[in-house]
Amino acid sequence: MRVAPVEIFADTTNAAVMRHPGRQFPGVLVQGDTLRSLCCMADDVCSALDRSSEAYENANRLRNRLWSYLNDYKAVLDGHGLPLPFSDRGTFT
């Protein structure tokens, strides 16, 4: 872990806008529990779509990206000995 200053443009709950050092454009900080909720919503969307449709392909790519971010997030917290801000029981990724 390292500590670095960030520019905070908006402190919006669950979606703060900030610029990481060395980046040209700001990004959005999504809290871990919110990210997990987005993953679950993406799962619901994919299960409601016809698997042979283009919409499903796009939704599934989005779902996979979100779950990838969440898995990285969980690995980082685990690596630093931090608890998850949500229950992870019954989740298969």
C-alpha positions in Angstrom: 0.0 0.0 0.0 1.1 3.5 -0.6 -0.3 6.9 0.3 -0.7 9.6 -2.4 -2.7 12.8 -2.8 -5.8 12.6 -5.0 -7.8 15.5 -6.4 -11.4 15.1 -5.2 -13.9 16.8 -7.6 -17.1 15.5 -5.9 -17.6 13.5 -2.7 -20.8 12.0 -4.0 -21.8 9.0 -1.8 -20.9 5.7 -3.5 -19.6 7.5 -6.6 -16.9 10.0 -5.7 -15.2 11.7 -8.6 -11.4 12.0 -8.2 -8.2 12.1 -10.2 -5.5 9.7 -9.3 -1.9 11.1 -9.5 -0.5 10.9 -12.9 -3.8 10.5 -14.7 -5.2 13.1 -17.1 -8.9 12.6 -16.4 -10.8 11.9 -13.2 -12.4 8.6 -12.4 -15.3 7.4 -10.3 -14.6 5.6 -7.0 -17.3 3.0 -6.5 -17.5 1.4 -3.1 -17.0 -2.3 -2.8 -20.6 -3.1 -1.6 -22.0 -1.0 -4.5 -19.7 -2.9 -6.9 -21.0 -6.2 -5.6 -24.6 -4.9 -6.1 -23.8 -4.0 -9.7 -22.4 -7.5 -10.3 -25.6 -9.1 -8.9 -27.7 -6.8 -11.1 -25.6 -7.8 -14.2 -26.2 -11.4 -13.3 -30.0 -10.8 -13.2 -29.9 -9.0 -16.6 -28.0 -11.8 -18.2 -30.3 -14.5 -16.9 -33.3 -12.6 -18.3 -31.8 -12.4 -21.8 -31.8 -14.9 -24.6 -28.3 -16.3 -24.7 -28.1 -16.2 -28.4 -28.9 -12.5 -28.6 -26.4 -9.7 -29.2 -27.8 -8.0 -26.1 -26.8 -11.0 -24.0 -23.3 -11.0 -25.4 -22.9 -7.3 -24.5 -24.5 -7.8 -21.0 -22.3 -10.8 -20.4 -19.1 -8.9 -21.3 -20.2 -6.1 -18.9 -21.0 -8.7 -16.2 -17.6 -10.4 -16.6 -15.8 -7.0 -16.4 -17.7 -6.1 -13.2 -17.0 -9.4 -11.6 -13.3 -9.1 -12.6 -13.1 -5.8 -10.8 -14.9 -7.3 -7.8 -12.5 -10.3 -7.7 -9.5 -7.9 -7.8 -11.0 -5.8 -5.0 -11.6 -8.9 -2.8 -8.0 -10.1 -3.5 -6.5 -6.7 -2.5 -8.6 -6.5 0.7 -7.6 -10.1 1.6 -4.0 -9.3 0.9 -4.1 -6.4 3.4 -6.1 -8.4 6.0 -9.2 -6.2 5.6 -12.8 -7.6 5.8 -15.2 -7.4 3.0 -18.0 -4.8 3.3 -20.5 -7.4 2.3 -21.3 -11.0 2.9 -19.6 -13.2 0.3 -21.4 -16.5 1.2 -23.1 -18.2 -1.7 -21.2 -16.2 -4.3 -19.6 -18.1 -7.1 -17.4 -16.2 -9.5 
